[in-house]
Amino acid sequence: MASDLKYTLSILTLNLNRIVPILQIILGTFGNVINILIFSRRSLRKNPCSIYFLALSINNIFALYVALLTRLLSSGWQIDPSNTNNILCKLRIFFSYVSLCLTQWFIVLASIDRFLSSCRTVRYRQFSNKSITRKGTIFIIIFIALIHFHVLLWFQSAPVGRTLTCNIFDKNYQLFFTIFTLIFTSLLPPFFMIIFGLQTIFNVRKLRRQVAPQTNNTRTDRLRSKDRQMIRMLLFQVLLTIICTTPFTTINLYSAIGTNIILSSTGTIIYNFCANVFRLLNYCIPVIGFYIYTLASRTFRSEIKHILREFIKRIGLVQCLPENAQTLVNEQSESLASGGNTFSRRKTGNHRSINQTSKYL
């Protein structure tokens, strides 16, 4: 019975490591490329939070192809050139951990920005601007790269038995590295996401109660536009990020405090299976952004439609569409040429602006 369980979990682990990463790379590449196109649009570039979303999407693609693709080749197909090349070993581990860590911290910075933008105090709201956002993006990239510099020193390709392996060969550093990644990748980012996410919700609800009777309040108008859309998208992403990271954090915590626990052969197989499943779940973070934004934001869906219409017109497929669809695409192109966009549309004739039709969280 125990041998059957070992065999089943071993085969299941191998198949998961071969199939799931491929799906994650395909879905993640598609979603993040669309995110980059949308957050690069003029209608969104003026929003400070969109800069973090743009940086996050670019970093996600880097994480998918540096961290996840190499894991697919290594764990699923036993193809890992870093095992036999010391420099490649160090660079692969360094860029993998830096990119995965940045995925978490860009969401933290976006959470802080949305908290600041929703504050009643003008002095705090002034910190939510493009200049500070750009500086914050550059700072967090440099900071995360510097604190991972020790990886370049301690990871190496060395023989284990008759095979070469890219790994840590110092037990003291192995414990340090486990605790280090636990703190900076698994514990601190979700903690800050929860704190600033809850504070943002509190600020928005408090502001709504105080200014609801004042229909012409400019601050209300601001929260009813792209700022509020960004808040909704971010809060959904924070929630799902915490859900994806919690199991991986738990098993990393067990790894850190349970180094002296000796497992049976069956227990080791079960532990490895759970570690693989939770790691793959953690790799969903660079994948899910686009799908969260699409489900959470009507405005984001409108921007996708705009990009699709522009693409159809540029490749000359407008003539293949029904007559009413051709008219819609042509009108949309004229609107974009005259400076109109989804976020800045105003009340005209019998049409209401997005600011008027949008709802609070």
C-alpha positions in Angstrom: 0.0 0.0 0.0 2.8 2.4 0.9 4.7 1.5 -2.2 1.6 2.2 -4.3 1.2 5.6 -2.7 4.9 6.5 -3.3 4.6 5.5 -6.9 1.3 7.3 -7.5 2.6 10.6 -5.9 5.9 10.4 -7.8 4.2 10.0 -11.1 1.6 12.7 -10.2 4.4 15.1 -9.2 6.3 14.5 -12.4 3.2 15.1 -14.6 2.3 18.2 -12.6 5.8 19.6 -13.2 5.5 18.9 -16.9 2.0 20.1 -17.6 1.1 22.9 -15.2 4.1 25.2 -16.0 3.4 25.0 -19.7 -0.2 26.2 -19.1 1.1 28.9 -16.7 3.6 30.2 -19.3 1.1 30.3 -22.1 -1.6 32.1 -20.0 0.9 34.3 -18.3 2.6 35.4 -21.5 -0.7 36.3 -23.1 -2.1 38.1 -20.1 1.0 40.1 -19.3 1.5 41.2 -22.9 -2.1 42.5 -23.0 -1.4 44.2 -19.6 1.6 46.0 -21.0 -0.3 47.2 -24.0 -3.1 48.5 -21.8 -1.1 50.1 -19.1 1.1 51.8 -21.7 -1.9 53.6 -23.2 -2.2 57.3 -22.7 -5.5 57.0 -20.9 -3.7 55.0 -18.1 -0.2 56.4 -18.0 -1.3 59.4 -16.0 -2.3 57.2 -13.1 0.5 56.5 -10.7 -0.7 53.0 -9.8 -0.7 52.0 -13.4 3.0 52.5 -13.5 3.4 49.8 -10.8 1.0 47.6 -12.8 3.1 48.1 -15.9 6.4 47.4 -14.1 4.7 44.3 -12.5 3.6 43.0 -15.9 7.0 43.4 -17.4 8.6 41.7 -14.4 6.0 38.9 -14.6 7.1 38.0 -18.1 10.7 37.9 -16.9 9.8 35.7 -14.0 7.9 33.3 -16.2 10.8 32.7 -18.6 13.7 32.9 -16.1 12.2 31.2 -13.1 9.2 29.1 -14.3 10.6 27.9 -17.7 13.9 26.8 -16.1 11.9 24.9 -13.4 9.8 23.3 -16.1 12.9 22.1 -17.9 14.7 21.0 -14.7 11.9 19.3 -12.7 9.8 18.1 -15.6 12.3 17.0 -18.2 15.6 16.9 -16.3 17.2 19.5 -18.6 19.2 22.0 -16.5 22.4 23.5 -18.0 23.0 25.4 -14.7 23.9 22.1 -13.1 27.1 21.9 -15.2 28.0 25.6 -15.5 28.8 27.5 -12.3 28.2 31.0 -13.7 24.9 30.0 -15.2 24.0 28.4 -11.9 24.5 31.6 -9.9 22.8 33.8 -12.5 19.8 31.5 -12.9 19.1 31.4 -9.1 19.8 35.1 -8.6 17.4 36.3 -11.4 14.8 33.8 -10.5 14.6 34.8 -6.9 14.8 38.5 -7.6 12.0 38.4 -10.2 9.7 36.4 -8.0 10.4 38.6 -5.0 9.7 41.8 -7.2 6.4 40.3 -8.2 5.3 40.5 -4.6 6.8 43.9 -3.8 5.4 45.7 -6.8 2.0 44.7 -5.5 3.0 46.1 -2.1 4.0 49.4 -3.6 0.7 49.6 -5.6 -1.2 48.9 -2.3 0.7 51.8 -0.6 -0.1 54.1 -3.5 -3.8 53.3 -3.4 -3.8 53.8 0.3 -2.2 57.2 -0.1 -4.6 58.2 -2.9 -7.6 57.3 -0.8 -6.5 59.3 2.3 -8.5 62.4 3.3 -5.4 64.3 4.2 -4.1 66.3 1.2 -0.5 65.9 2.4 -0.7 62.1 2.1 -2.5 62.2 -1.3 0.3 64.3 -2.7 2.6 61.3 -2.3 0.6 59.5 -4.9 2.1 60.9 -8.0 4.1 59.7 -11.1 7.4 61.1 -9.9 7.4 59.2 -6.6 6.0 56.1 -8.4 8.9 56.0 -10.8 11.4 56.5 -8.0 9.7 53.8 -6.0 10.0 51.4 -8.9 13.7 52.0 -9.4 14.4 51.9 -5.7 12.6 48.5 -5.1 14.4 46.9 -8.1 17.8 48.0 -6.8 17.0 47.1 -3.2 15.7 43.6 -4.0 18.7 43.0 -6.3 21.2 44.1 -3.6 19.7 42.0 -0.8 19.9 38.9 -3.0 23.6 39.6 -3.9 24.7 36.8 -1.5 23.1 34.2 -3.8 25.8 34.9 -6.3 28.4 33.9 -3.7 26.9 30.8 -2.1 25.1 29.0 -4.9 27.4 26.9 -7.0 27.5 23.9 -9.3 29.3 21.0 -7.6 29.2 17.2 -7.7 26.8 15.3 -5.6 27.8 11.6 -6.0 28.4 11.2 -9.7 26.2 14.1 -10.9 26.7 17.9 -10.9 24.0 19.9 -9.1 23.4 23.6 -8.7 22.6 24.0 -5.0 23.7 25.3 -1.6 26.5 23.2 0.0 26.8 25.0 3.3 24.3 24.0 5.9 24.5 27.3 7.9 23.9 29.3 4.7 21.1 27.0 3.8 19.3 27.8 7.0 19.9 31.5 6.5 18.7 31.4 2.9 15.5 29.6 3.9 14.7 32.2 6.6 15.7 35.0 4.3 13.3 33.9 1.5 10.7 33.2 4.0 10.8 36.8 5.4 11.3 38.8 2.2 9.1 36.7 -0.2 6.6 34.8 1.9 5.9 36.8 5.0 6.5 40.6 4.6 4.8 41.2 1.3 1.4 39.6 2.3 1.6 41.3 5.6 2.0 44.8 4.0 -0.7 43.9 1.4 -3.2 43.1 4.1 -2.4 46.2 6.2 -2.6 48.7 3.3 -5.4 46.8 1.6 -7.6 47.0 4.7 -6.6 50.7 5.2 -7.6 51.5 1.6 -11.0 49.8 2.1 -11.5 51.7 5.3 -10.6 55.0 3.7 -12.9 54.5 0.7 -15.9 53.5 2.9 -15.3 56.3 5.3 -15.1 58.8 2.4 -18.2 57.5 0.9 -20.2 58.0 4.1 -18.9 61.5 4.5 -19.4 62.8 1.0 -22.3 60.8 -0.3 -24.8 63.6 0.1 -22.5 66.0 -1.8 -23.1 65.0 -5.4 -20.7 67.6 -6.8 -17.8 66.8 -4.5 -14.6 66.6 -6.6 -13.0 64.0 -4.4 -16.0 61.7 -5.0 -15.6 62.2 -8.7 -12.0 61.2 -8.5 -12.8 58.0 -6.6 -15.5 57.3 -9.1 -13.0 57.3 -12.0 -9.8 55.4 -12.7 -8.5 55.7 -9.1 -11.4 53.6 -7.8 -11.1 51.2 -10.7 -7.4 50.7 -9.8 -8.3 50.1 -6.1 -10.8 47.4 -7.0 -8.3 45.7 -9.4 -5.6 45.9 -6.8 -7.7 44.5 -3.9 -8.7 41.5 -5.9 -5.0 40.9 -6.8 -3.9 41.2 -3.2 -6.6 38.7 -2.1 -5.6 36.1 -4.6 -1.9 36.7 -4.1 -2.3 36.0 -0.4 -4.3 32.8 -1.2 -1.6 31.6 -3.6 1.3 32.4 -1.2 -0.1 31.1 2.1 0.4 27.4 1.4 3.9 28.0 0.1 4.7 30.2 3.1 3.5 27.4 5.4 5.6 24.7 3.9 8.7 27.1 3.8 8.1 27.8 7.5 8.0 24.1 8.2 11.2 23.7 6.2 12.8 26.4 8.3 11.8 25.1 11.8 11.7 21.4 11.0 15.2 20.8 9.7 15.9 18.3 12.4 12.7 16.3 11.9 13.4 13.0 10.2 10.6 11.8 7.9 9.9 8.3 6.8 10.3 7.5 3.1 6.5 7.8 2.7 6.5 11.1 4.6 9.2 12.4 2.4 7.3 11.6 -0.8 4.2 13.3 0.6 6.2 16.3 1.7 7.8 16.6 -1.8 4.4 16.3 -3.5 2.9 19.1 -1.3 6.0 21.3 -1.8 5.6 20.9 -5.6 1.9 21.6 -5.6 2.3 24.7 -3.4 5.3 26.0 -5.4 3.2 25.7 -8.6 0.4 27.5 -6.9 2.9 30.3 -5.9 3.9 30.5 -9.6 0.3 31.5 -10.4 1.0 35.0 -9.1 2.8 36.2 -12.3 0.0 34.7 -14.3 -3.3 35.8 -12.8 -3.0 39.6 -13.0 -4.7 40.1 -16.4 -7.6 37.7 -15.6 -8.2 39.5 -12.2 -8.3 42.9 -13.9 -10.6 41.7 -16.6 -13.1 40.3 -14.1 -12.8 43.1 -11.6 -12.9 46.2 -13.9 -15.4 47.2 -16.5 -13.1 49.9 -17.6 -10.2 47.4 -18.1 -12.5 45.3 -20.3 -13.3 48.4 -22.4 -9.6 49.1 -22.9 -9.2 45.5 -24.2 -12.0 46.1 -26.7 -10.3 49.3 -27.8 -7.0 47.4 -28.4 -8.9 44.6 -30.3 -10.6 47.1 -32.5 -7.4 48.9 -33.3 -5.7 45.6 -34.1 -8.6 44.6 -36.4 -8.4 47.9 -38.3 -4.6 47.8 -38.6 -4.4 44.3 -40.1 -7.2 45.2 -42.5 -10.0 42.9 -41.2 -12.6 45.6 -40.9 -14.1 44.7 -44.2 -14.7 41.1 -43.0 -16.9 42.3 -40.1 -20.7 42.9 -40.3 -21.7 46.4 -41.3 -22.7 47.5 -37.8 -19.4 46.2 -36.4 -17.5 48.1 -39.1 -19.3 51.3 -38.1 -18.4 50.7 -34.4 -14.7 50.2 -35.2 -14.5 53.3 -37.4 -16.3 55.4 -34.8 -14.0 54.1 -32.1 -10.9 55.0 -34.2 -12.2 58.5 -34.8 -12.8 58.9 -31.1 -9.3 57.8 -30.2 -7.8 60.1 -32.9 -9.6 63.1 -31.4 -8.2 62.3 -27.9 -11.2 60.4 -26.4 -10.6 57.4 -24.1 -12.4 55.2 -21.8 -11.4 56.9 -18.6 -11.9 60.5 -19.6 -15.3 60.1 -21.5 -17.7 62.8 -20.4 -21.5 63.1 -20.5 -22.6 63.8 -24.1 -26.2 63.8 -25.4 -28.0 60.8 -23.9 -24.8 58.9 -22.9 -23.7 59.0 -19.3 -20.0 59.1 -18.5 -18.1 56.3 -16.8 -17.8 58.5 -13.7 -21.6 58.5 -13.3 -22.3 54.9 -14.0 -19.5 53.4 -11.9 -20.2 52.0 -8.4 -18.2 51.9 -5.2 -16.4 48.8 -4.0 
